[in-house]
């Protein structure tokens, strides 16, 4: 009995999620003890709210990484989604229908990205990099570079505004939406037969083909899921800030990528979990919040953020090399 208990503890500590959770808890305690304003509800509310938008994008990025791809256009796609929705709402469309159209526009980008990657055998990196510029360019074309305000429109639809601006007691509603999406996504990723195909495709595409899996379909669906999640995040952002800023989502792809890789997703596909990616994001957000509270200059914040990305990629490469060495002994 004792031996089985020890084995269970050992397995738990071998998991990336467990180690990340411990790191996050230790970091939280250190910040609480060393930073005067960290535990103030106003600051915690900012942390929680920032997780709601970035967290939804991270979920989509995790799915596409598991499939063996990558999407660098998620930040721009997020902004395009809210721009389409906001413009339709400004013309008098129902905000719910406008939001569906915005998410559909984001999903359409995912469809085209998936088709270009699978049918023309282009790389995710290059295609999504181009899409990042195309989506951002469309935002500027549609808005003429000017922000869109939805203050009055959201007042007319309080039930819609509640999604991003409402509270349950003292707790903001936007993070509640994120938590629901994260829990449903985590269960689906872990338990569904469809996601097993995504894992097989990402870990060994040729073997997946020979086993009868339609890998092109799997990859396209993963791209759509990633883009649609970015679209949903855009709608939450739009409601939360009562409009659209044309610069919204800039750098979002790097945050999502680093959070997913820190959380255990592999740049080479076949690995990843929603829980790990969310914990990776919490880690990054806590670091950013600490730097803000300590009034670290913005250029240093950028340096640290991209250093974290590089570290995450290096750790991923080290773990892959170890796994390869172990299988070839």
Secondary structure, DSSP 8 states (H G I E B T S, - for coil): -HHHHHHHHHHHHHSHHHHHHHHHHHHHHHHHHH-TTTTSHHHHHHHHHHHHHHHHHHHHHHHHHHTT---TTHHHHHHHHHHHHHHHHHTT--HHHHHHHHHHHHHHHHHHHHHHHHHS---HHHHHHHHHHHHHHHHHHHHTT--EE-HHHHHH-HHHHHHHH-EETTEEHHHHHHHHHHHHHHHHHHH-HHHHHHHHHHH-HHHHHHTT--HHHHHHHHHHHHHHHHHHHHHHHHHHTTEE-TTTTTTHHHHHHHHHHHTT--TTSS---HHHHHHHHHHHHHHHHHHHHTT--HHHHHHHHHHHHHHHHHHHHHHHHHHHHHHT-
